[in-house]
Amino acid sequence: MKIDRKDPMPIYHQIYKDLKERIEKDLMSGEYLPSEDELADQYGVSRLTVRQALKNLMEDGIIEKQRGKKSKIKEIKNIENLSQLKGFTQDAMLLGHTPSSMVLANKLINVPDQAFDKFKVPRGSKVIFLNRLRLLDDIPYAIEMAYINVSIDVKLLDILDMDMSKSSLYAFFKDEVGLKLEYADETIEVVQANYENAKLLGIQSGNCILLRNRFTYTHDGQCIEYVQSYYRGDKYKFNIRIRS
C-alpha cells in the first residue's frame, strides 16, 4: 500500500485499515505480522506511526502483542447468539463453520438429581444420556452432556440407535418426533477445567472454561432436556441483545 499524504485521513489510520484488510483476506489466526521496523519500511513512515496503527488493531481485538515479540493475529472466537434457541450444529452452520461430533456415550441412565424436578418423572425412571465432544472445523470447542426426557414421546428412544456424531438433536426433535421447542432456561459460569475435560478440549488442566446449564421446554411446557456443557473460553463467546 502506498500512503496518500494528501488524504485527510491520518496516516496511522490508513495503515490500520490496510493491515485490517490484509488480515481479513490473507492471514490466519495465530500468524505474526511483520515487526514494527519492517512495517515502517513497507509504508515509508516512522515506527511511532506504525505503533499507533497496531495499537488500534489491539484495541479492536484483532491482534495481540507480548513484550519483545511481534504482533500476533488473535484467535477468532465462535460467537453464539443467546437470544435464539438453536442447537450447536445449526448455530455453527449459520456462522459458516463445519460442525462435527465425537460420541462419548449414548445410553439409558437414571434421571440425574439436577433434572428430576424439571422432568417430573417417577423415581427410578430412565433418560437418554448423550455425551458428545463438539468440534468446529475439526477443532474441539465443547463437551456436551445431554439428558433427554424420553417420557415425553417413546420415539425419542430412537436416538439410541442413531449415529449422533452426524445428526442434529434439535432437528430430530422437530422433524422426526414433531416436537416444537418453545424456550430454555440457562445459566453460564466460569469454572476451571479438570484433567479429563482439559484432555478432551486440548487445553491445560486448570484453564478457565465456560459451564452452561440449560433446561429446554416444548410448546406445552414439558422439559425435554437438561444439558450441561463445557466450552473453551479461548474459542467461544456469547452474544445477547437486551431490550429495555
Contacts in CASP RR format, 6 or more apart in sequence:
PFRMAT RR
TARGET T0000
AUTHOR 0000-0000-0000
METHOD contacts of the structure
MODEL  1
MKIDRKDPMPIYHQIYKDLKERIEKDLMSGEYLPSEDELADQYGVSRLTV
RQALKNLMEDGIIEKQRGKKSKIKEIKNIENLSQLKGFTQDAMLLGHTPS
SMVLANKLINVPDQAFDKFKVPRGSKVIFLNRLRLLDDIPYAIEMAYINV
SIDVKLLDILDMDMSKSSLYAFFKDEVGLKLEYADETIEVVQANYENAKL
LGIQSGNCILLRNRFTYTHDGQCIEYVQSYYRGDKYKFNIRIRS
1 14 0 8 1.000
1 15 0 8 1.000
1 18 0 8 1.000
1 43 0 8 1.000
3 11 0 8 1.000
3 14 0 8 1.000
3 15 0 8 1.000
3 43 0 8 1.000
3 44 0 8 1.000
3 45 0 8 1.000
4 14 0 8 1.000
5 11 0 8 1.000
7 14 0 8 1.000
11 43 0 8 1.000
11 45 0 8 1.000
11 49 0 8 1.000
12 49 0 8 1.000
12 50 0 8 1.000
12 52 0 8 1.000
12 53 0 8 1.000
12 56 0 8 1.000
13 53 0 8 1.000
13 56 0 8 1.000
15 39 0 8 1.000
15 43 0 8 1.000
15 45 0 8 1.000
15 49 0 8 1.000
15 50 0 8 1.000
15 53 0 8 1.000
16 52 0 8 1.000
16 53 0 8 1.000
16 56 0 8 1.000
16 57 0 8 1.000
19 33 0 8 1.000
19 39 0 8 1.000
19 53 0 8 1.000
19 54 0 8 1.000
19 57 0 8 1.000
20 57 0 8 1.000
20 60 0 8 1.000
20 62 0 8 1.000
23 57 0 8 1.000
23 62 0 8 1.000
23 63 0 8 1.000
23 73 0 8 1.000
27 33 0 8 1.000
27 73 0 8 1.000
28 73 0 8 1.000
29 73 0 8 1.000
29 74 0 8 1.000
29 75 0 8 1.000
29 76 0 8 1.000
30 72 0 8 1.000
30 73 0 8 1.000
30 74 0 8 1.000
30 75 0 8 1.000
31 72 0 8 1.000
31 73 0 8 1.000
32 69 0 8 1.000
32 70 0 8 1.000
32 71 0 8 1.000
32 72 0 8 1.000
32 73 0 8 1.000
33 39 0 8 1.000
33 54 0 8 1.000
33 63 0 8 1.000
33 70 0 8 1.000
33 71 0 8 1.000
33 72 0 8 1.000
33 73 0 8 1.000
34 42 0 8 1.000
34 70 0 8 1.000
35 70 0 8 1.000
36 47 0 8 1.000
36 50 0 8 1.000
36 51 0 8 1.000
36 54 0 8 1.000
37 47 0 8 1.000
39 50 0 8 1.000
39 53 0 8 1.000
39 54 0 8 1.000
40 46 0 8 1.000
40 47 0 8 1.000
40 49 0 8 1.000
40 50 0 8 1.000
43 49 0 8 1.000
43 50 0 8 1.000
54 63 0 8 1.000
54 65 0 8 1.000
54 71 0 8 1.000
57 63 0 8 1.000
57 71 0 8 1.000
58 64 0 8 1.000
58 65 0 8 1.000
58 71 0 8 1.000
61 74 0 8 1.000
62 73 0 8 1.000
62 74 0 8 1.000
63 71 0 8 1.000
63 72 0 8 1.000
63 73 0 8 1.000
63 74 0 8 1.000
64 71 0 8 1.000
64 72 0 8 1.000
64 74 0 8 1.000
65 71 0 8 1.000
65 72 0 8 1.000
66 72 0 8 1.000
75 234 0 8 1.000
75 235 0 8 1.000
77 233 0 8 1.000
77 234 0 8 1.000
77 235 0 8 1.000
77 236 0 8 1.000
77 237 0 8 1.000
78 92 0 8 1.000
78 95 0 8 1.000
78 97 0 8 1.000
78 136 0 8 1.000
78 141 0 8 1.000
78 235 0 8 1.000
78 236 0 8 1.000
78 237 0 8 1.000
79 95 0 8 1.000
79 237 0 8 1.000
79 238 0 8 1.000
79 239 0 8 1.000
80 91 0 8 1.000
80 236 0 8 1.000
80 237 0 8 1.000
80 238 0 8 1.000
80 239 0 8 1.000
81 91 0 8 1.000
81 238 0 8 1.000
81 239 0 8 1.000
81 240 0 8 1.000
82 186 0 8 1.000
82 238 0 8 1.000
82 239 0 8 1.000
82 240 0 8 1.000
83 240 0 8 1.000
83 241 0 8 1.000
85 181 0 8 1.000
85 182 0 8 1.000
85 183 0 8 1.000
85 184 0 8 1.000
85 216 0 8 1.000
86 94 0 8 1.000
86 170 0 8 1.000
87 168 0 8 1.000
87 169 0 8 1.000
87 170 0 8 1.000
88 99 0 8 1.000
88 134 0 8 1.000
88 142 0 8 1.000
88 144 0 8 1.000
89 99 0 8 1.000
89 168 0 8 1.000
89 170 0 8 1.000
89 171 0 8 1.000
90 168 0 8 1.000
90 170 0 8 1.000
90 171 0 8 1.000
92 98 0 8 1.000
92 99 0 8 1.000
92 136 0 8 1.000
93 99 0 8 1.000
97 136 0 8 1.000
97 137 0 8 1.000
98 136 0 8 1.000
98 137 0 8 1.000
98 138 0 8 1.000
99 134 0 8 1.000
99 135 0 8 1.000
99 136 0 8 1.000
100 134 0 8 1.000
100 135 0 8 1.000
100 138 0 8 1.000
100 165 0 8 1.000
100 166 0 8 1.000
101 132 0 8 1.000
101 133 0 8 1.000
101 134 0 8 1.000
101 135 0 8 1.000
101 164 0 8 1.000
101 165 0 8 1.000
101 166 0 8 1.000
102 132 0 8 1.000
102 133 0 8 1.000
102 135 0 8 1.000
102 165 0 8 1.000
103 130 0 8 1.000
103 131 0 8 1.000
103 132 0 8 1.000
103 163 0 8 1.000
103 164 0 8 1.000
103 165 0 8 1.000
104 131 0 8 1.000
104 132 0 8 1.000
104 133 0 8 1.000
104 143 0 8 1.000
105 129 0 8 1.000
105 130 0 8 1.000
105 131 0 8 1.000
106 128 0 8 1.000
106 129 0 8 1.000
106 130 0 8 1.000
106 131 0 8 1.000
106 159 0 8 1.000
106 160 0 8 1.000
106 162 0 8 1.000
106 164 0 8 1.000
107 128 0 8 1.000
107 129 0 8 1.000
107 160 0 8 1.000
108 126 0 8 1.000
108 127 0 8 1.000
108 128 0 8 1.000
108 129 0 8 1.000
108 160 0 8 1.000
109 126 0 8 1.000
109 127 0 8 1.000
109 129 0 8 1.000
109 147 0 8 1.000
110 124 0 8 1.000
110 125 0 8 1.000
110 126 0 8 1.000
110 127 0 8 1.000
111 119 0 8 1.000
111 121 0 8 1.000
111 124 0 8 1.000
111 125 0 8 1.000
111 126 0 8 1.000
111 127 0 8 1.000
111 147 0 8 1.000
112 127 0 8 1.000
112 147 0 8 1.000
112 226 0 8 1.000
114 213 0 8 1.000
114 226 0 8 1.000
114 228 0 8 1.000
115 127 0 8 1.000
115 147 0 8 1.000
115 149 0 8 1.000
115 215 0 8 1.000
115 223 0 8 1.000
115 226 0 8 1.000
116 123 0 8 1.000
118 215 0 8 1.000
118 223 0 8 1.000
118 226 0 8 1.000
119 125 0 8 1.000
119 127 0 8 1.000
119 149 0 8 1.000
119 151 0 8 1.000
119 223 0 8 1.000
119 226 0 8 1.000
120 222 0 8 1.000
120 223 0 8 1.000
121 149 0 8 1.000
121 151 0 8 1.000
125 151 0 8 1.000
126 150 0 8 1.000
127 147 0 8 1.000
127 148 0 8 1.000
127 149 0 8 1.000
127 150 0 8 1.000
128 146 0 8 1.000
128 147 0 8 1.000
128 148 0 8 1.000
128 150 0 8 1.000
128 156 0 8 1.000
128 157 0 8 1.000
128 159 0 8 1.000
128 160 0 8 1.000
129 145 0 8 1.000
129 146 0 8 1.000
129 147 0 8 1.000
129 148 0 8 1.000
130 144 0 8 1.000
130 145 0 8 1.000
130 146 0 8 1.000
130 148 0 8 1.000
130 159 0 8 1.000
130 164 0 8 1.000
130 169 0 8 1.000
131 143 0 8 1.000
131 144 0 8 1.000
131 145 0 8 1.000
131 146 0 8 1.000
132 143 0 8 1.000
132 144 0 8 1.000
132 146 0 8 1.000
132 164 0 8 1.000
132 165 0 8 1.000
133 140 0 8 1.000
133 142 0 8 1.000
133 143 0 8 1.000
133 144 0 8 1.000
133 200 0 8 1.000
134 140 0 8 1.000
134 141 0 8 1.000
134 142 0 8 1.000
134 143 0 8 1.000
134 144 0 8 1.000
135 141 0 8 1.000
136 235 0 8 1.000
139 235 0 8 1.000
140 200 0 8 1.000
140 201 0 8 1.000
140 202 0 8 1.000
140 232 0 8 1.000
141 201 0 8 1.000
141 231 0 8 1.000
141 232 0 8 1.000
141 235 0 8 1.000
141 236 0 8 1.000
142 201 0 8 1.000
142 229 0 8 1.000
142 230 0 8 1.000
142 231 0 8 1.000
142 232 0 8 1.000
142 236 0 8 1.000
143 197 0 8 1.000
143 200 0 8 1.000
143 201 0 8 1.000
143 229 0 8 1.000
143 230 0 8 1.000
144 227 0 8 1.000
144 228 0 8 1.000
144 229 0 8 1.000
145 227 0 8 1.000
145 228 0 8 1.000
145 229 0 8 1.000
146 169 0 8 1.000
146 225 0 8 1.000
146 226 0 8 1.000
146 227 0 8 1.000
147 225 0 8 1.000
147 226 0 8 1.000
147 227 0 8 1.000
148 156 0 8 1.000
148 159 0 8 1.000
148 169 0 8 1.000
148 224 0 8 1.000
148 225 0 8 1.000
149 156 0 8 1.000
149 222 0 8 1.000
149 223 0 8 1.000
149 224 0 8 1.000
149 225 0 8 1.000
150 156 0 8 1.000
150 157 0 8 1.000
152 179 0 8 1.000
152 218 0 8 1.000
152 222 0 8 1.000
152 224 0 8 1.000
153 177 0 8 1.000
153 179 0 8 1.000
155 176 0 8 1.000
155 177 0 8 1.000
156 177 0 8 1.000
158 172 0 8 1.000
158 176 0 8 1.000
159 169 0 8 1.000
159 172 0 8 1.000
162 172 0 8 1.000
169 225 0 8 1.000
170 181 0 8 1.000
173 179 0 8 1.000
173 181 0 8 1.000
173 224 0 8 1.000
174 180 0 8 1.000
174 181 0 8 1.000
179 218 0 8 1.000
179 219 0 8 1.000
179 224 0 8 1.000
180 218 0 8 1.000
180 219 0 8 1.000
181 216 0 8 1.000
181 217 0 8 1.000
181 218 0 8 1.000
181 219 0 8 1.000
181 224 0 8 1.000
182 217 0 8 1.000
182 218 0 8 1.000
182 219 0 8 1.000
182 221 0 8 1.000
183 216 0 8 1.000
183 217 0 8 1.000
184 214 0 8 1.000
184 215 0 8 1.000
184 216 0 8 1.000
184 217 0 8 1.000
185 214 0 8 1.000
185 215 0 8 1.000
185 217 0 8 1.000
186 212 0 8 1.000
186 213 0 8 1.000
186 214 0 8 1.000
186 215 0 8 1.000
187 212 0 8 1.000
187 213 0 8 1.000
188 210 0 8 1.000
188 211 0 8 1.000
188 212 0 8 1.000
188 238 0 8 1.000
189 210 0 8 1.000
189 211 0 8 1.000
190 208 0 8 1.000
190 209 0 8 1.000
190 210 0 8 1.000
190 211 0 8 1.000
191 208 0 8 1.000
191 209 0 8 1.000
191 210 0 8 1.000
191 211 0 8 1.000
191 230 0 8 1.000
192 206 0 8 1.000
192 207 0 8 1.000
192 208 0 8 1.000
192 209 0 8 1.000
193 201 0 8 1.000
193 203 0 8 1.000
193 204 0 8 1.000
193 205 0 8 1.000
193 206 0 8 1.000
193 207 0 8 1.000
193 208 0 8 1.000
193 209 0 8 1.000
193 230 0 8 1.000
194 205 0 8 1.000
194 206 0 8 1.000
195 205 0 8 1.000
197 209 0 8 1.000
197 230 0 8 1.000
198 204 0 8 1.000
198 205 0 8 1.000
198 206 0 8 1.000
198 207 0 8 1.000
199 205 0 8 1.000
201 209 0 8 1.000
201 230 0 8 1.000
201 232 0 8 1.000
203 209 0 8 1.000
203 232 0 8 1.000
203 234 0 8 1.000
207 233 0 8 1.000
207 234 0 8 1.000
208 233 0 8 1.000
209 230 0 8 1.000
209 231 0 8 1.000
209 232 0 8 1.000
209 233 0 8 1.000
210 230 0 8 1.000
210 231 0 8 1.000
210 232 0 8 1.000
210 233 0 8 1.000
210 236 0 8 1.000
210 238 0 8 1.000
211 228 0 8 1.000
211 229 0 8 1.000
211 230 0 8 1.000
211 231 0 8 1.000
212 227 0 8 1.000
212 228 0 8 1.000
212 229 0 8 1.000
212 230 0 8 1.000
212 231 0 8 1.000
213 226 0 8 1.000
213 227 0 8 1.000
213 228 0 8 1.000
214 225 0 8 1.000
214 226 0 8 1.000
214 227 0 8 1.000
214 229 0 8 1.000
215 223 0 8 1.000
215 225 0 8 1.000
215 226 0 8 1.000
216 223 0 8 1.000
216 224 0 8 1.000
216 225 0 8 1.000
216 226 0 8 1.000
216 227 0 8 1.000
217 223 0 8 1.000
217 224 0 8 1.000
218 224 0 8 1.000
END
